[in-house]
Amino acid sequence: MERKDTEQEFLITIFTPTYNRGFCLPVLYKSLQKQETYNFEWLVIDDGSTDNTKDLFTAWQKENNKFKITYLYQENGGKHRAINRGVQLAKGELFFIVDSDDYISKNATKRMAEMYSEIKDNQHFAGISAMRAHFNGKRIGGELNFKTIDTSMTEIRTKYKIKGDMAGACKTKILREYPFPEFEGENFLEEMVVWNTISQKYLMRFFNENIYFCEYLPGGLSQIRGRSVKFPQGSMYTSLFIIKDPHYSYKEKLRAICVYWKAHFFYKGNKKSELNPLWWMYLFYPLGIMFFISEKLKSKDI
């Protein structure tokens, strides 16, 4: 594990995990150059790219004099491993993930700083979160009518019924306490297992401004098919998390049980104790077999 710096040199670490996104990274780079304040570093973990990504950053590190750029390459291990590494290396007080095919508004870091200043010394808060919008400017999940809400990352959806992805920045020191589990041979894990764990203890300041712009490109993580087949350990872990979390509905828990058993049947290795089912989940074992057979048939073309 690389050394982590305990003293924060920047207010924000803008963290970008990337994999073969050289064709769209320049848009993000230009949006960072246009920021109204440069209270941030840009930390990039290249997760095994085979395109021109390294060449881009070599050039940008030479020409850019507005903010610090740190570029690191690693063998492909998945976004969650890249985040774990990034959190350890981050020199910003806030850790803000901006994906390689997205960009941020020119006032993003300024507005984040202003909002964060209001809650930074409150130990009940993990950080702040603004809104994500499509490239056309319309908020993902529909428009909202509030200015700010102080609540958890779970209750913003379950209590306030707000849909759509958010643009959250979490205190780096808190993220270091909650690393993503890493399962050998698997390079994907749902990010919600960490964010929802943090949500059980901390609040977030949500502010209704579109500062993050994105579209979902083909080949992105949001479009991975057959997760139970490809990432069975991660699927079991995520399913158990949902089953144990009281914020999820019975319908969501039932779906998680089915996903768990599908993944259980696909996994050929020795399960860690943390992946063992709860005793009452065996009541749904026959249902799990049915879903496993269905997934087995679908997986032939995955």
N, C-alpha and C positions, 0 to 999 in steps of 0.2 A: 504493500500500500504506500502510495506517495505521501510525502509530508504535507500536512495541512497547516495553513497559517492561522494562528489564533487571533491576530490583530487584523481588523478589516481595513483595507486601504481605500475601498470604494463604497458608495452607498448601495449600488446594484451590481450584481453579476448577471449579465445577460448570457444565458447558457444555451448553446445550440448543439444538439446532437445531430449528426448528418451522415447520410449514406447515399452516395451517387446522386447528389443534388447540385452538382456544379452548374447546371443549366439555369437554376433559379436562385441560387445564393446571392448573385449580384443585386437583386432587388432588396433583399434584407440588408445587405451591406450599405446600400445607398440610403436606406431609411435610417440607419444608425448614424451615418454621416450628417444627416439633416436634423438631428436632435437639437432642441433648444438649449439643453444643458448636457454636459458630458461627465456626469457623476457616476460613470459606470465603466466596467471592463467587459470585453466580449471574449468569453471562453468557449472554445469550440472543440468538441471531441468528434473526430472523424472515425466512424465505426466501420472501418474496412473498405472505404471507397476505392473503386478502380478507375474512376474518371479523372477529370482535371481539377478536382477539389484542392489538392495540395498545392498545385501551381497557382491557383487563385489566391490562396492565403499567403503564399510566399510573396506575391506581388503586393497584396494589400498591406502586409506588415511593413514593407519598404516605403510605400507611398503615404500611408495614413499617419497623421500626427495629431489627431483629435482625441483618440481614446486608445487604451491598451488592447491589443489583440493577442490572445494566446491560442495557438492551434496545436493539437496533439492528435496523433494517429494511434489507433489500436486495432487489433484483430476483431472482426465482427463478433459482437457479443450481445447486441440488443440495446435498445434505448435505456432500459432500466439500469443496466450495468454502466452505461455512459453517464447517466445521472448520478449514480453512486460515486463514480470517480470525480465527476465535476463538483459535487458538493464538497468533497474533501479538499479540492484544490481552489475553490472559490475564495476570492478576496473581497467579496461584497457582503454587506450586511444583509441584503435581500438577494434571494436566488430566484431569477425570473427566466423561465424556459420559453424560448422563442424558436419554433421549429424552422428548419432550413428553407421550407417552401412558403413561409409567411413573412410579414413585415409589420412594423409598428408605426403609429402616427408620429409626426414630428414633435408633438408635445408630450409623448408617452412618459419619458423618464422624468420630465418636469412635474407632471401631474401625479405620478407615483410618489415622488419625493414629498410633494405637498400633502398628499393623503397620509402617507406613512408618518409624517412628523406629528400628526394628531394622535397616533396610537403607539408609537415606537416604544415608549417607556411603560406601556401597560402590559403586564406579564400575562394577561388573559388572551392576548392577541398573538396569532402566529404570523400575521402579515396582512396584505391587502389584495384586492382583486377587482379588476375592471372588467369590461365586456369585450367579447370577440365579435367581429362583424365580417360579412362577406366582402369581397373586393369591391362590390358596388356600394358599400356603406351601410347596408341594412344589417341590423344585429342578428346574429345566429340565434334562433329560438324565438324571435319576435321582439317587438319594441316593449320597453318597460317605462313605468311612470314614477319611479322612486329616485331620490338623489343618493342617499347612502343607507345601507342596512348593516348592522353589526350582528352577525350570527355565524353559525358554523358552516363548513362546506357541505355538510350533509343536510342541515335544515334549510339552507337556501333553496333546496329542491323539494324536500319532503314537507316543510311547513309553509314556505312561501310559493311553492309550485313554479319556480322559475326554471325554464328550460334553456338548453343551449350551452355550449362550452364557454368557460370563463377564462380570463387572463390573470391568473394568480401569481403573486410573488410572495414567497414564504421566507421567514427569517432563516438564514443559513444555519445558525446554531441549532435550530429546532430540527431541520432536515437531517443534520448529522446524527441526531438521536434516533431517527427512524429510517434506516437504509432499506432499500428494496431487497427482499429475499432473492437469492440467486440459485438457480437449479442447474446442475451440470447438464450440458447438451441442449439447453433450451435458451433461445435468445428473445423471448417475449414474455412480458408479465403486465397485467393490467395496472395502470398507474393508480387507480382508485384505492388499492389496498394500502398505500401509504397516505394518500390525502385523507381518506376516511378515518384512518387511525389517528392522524393528527386532529381531525375534526372532533374526536371524542373528548379531547382535552382543551382545545383552543378555539377562539373565535377568529373571524376574518372581517375586515372592513371592506364591504362591497360598495363600489361607487359606479353609478350608471353613466359611464362614458366609454365610447368605442375607441380603444387605443390599439387594438390588435386585429389585424386583417388576415384572413386565410380562406382558402378553398381546399377541398380534399382531393388530392391528385391520385391517379391510378398508381397502385403499388405502395400506397401509404399504409401506416400501421392500422389505421381505422378500417381498412378493407381486407385484413387478413382473414381467410376462410379456414375452416377446419381446425380451430385452435385446440379443441380437445384431442385431435389426432397429432398435431405438430408439437404442442406444448402441454402434455398431460399433467405434469407436476404443477405447473403454474395455474392450470385450469382448476385442479383440485384445491389448491391453496386459495384461489380467489373465490371459489364456490363456498368453501368453509367460512371464509370471511363474511360473505353475504348472509349465510345461514345463521351465523352467530350475532350479526349486527341487528339490534332491535328496530332500526330505522327502516329496514326493508319490509315490504308487504309480504303477505303469505304467498301471493302469486309469484313474486320475485324469488322467494326462498324455494318454492317448489321447482321453479326453473333451474335454480342453482343446484338443487339436489340431483336433477336429471343430468346436468352438465358434469357434476362430480362423478356420477357412476359411469358416464360415457368415458371420461378421462381415465378413471380407475381401470376400466377394461382395456383401454388402449396402452396403458403404461406397463412396460415389461420388467422394469427394474425393482429394486427393493425400496419400498416407501419409507420416508422419514416419519417419525412419530407425529410430527406436526401435520401430516397429511392423512392421518387416520380418521375415519368417519365417526360421527357421534352414534351411539348405539341405536337410537331410534331411526336413523337414516336407513337401516336395513329393512324397515317396513316398505320402503320404496325401491328395494332391490329389483323386483320384477319389472317395474316401470323403467328402471335404468337399463335393463337388458334390452327392452324394446327400443329405447333411444340409441343404444349402442349399435344395434343391428341397422337401424336407419342411417346412422352416421357412417357406419362401415360401408354401406352401399354408396352413399354420397362421396366418400373419401376416395373412391376409385378415380375420380377426375380431378382430385386436388393435387 
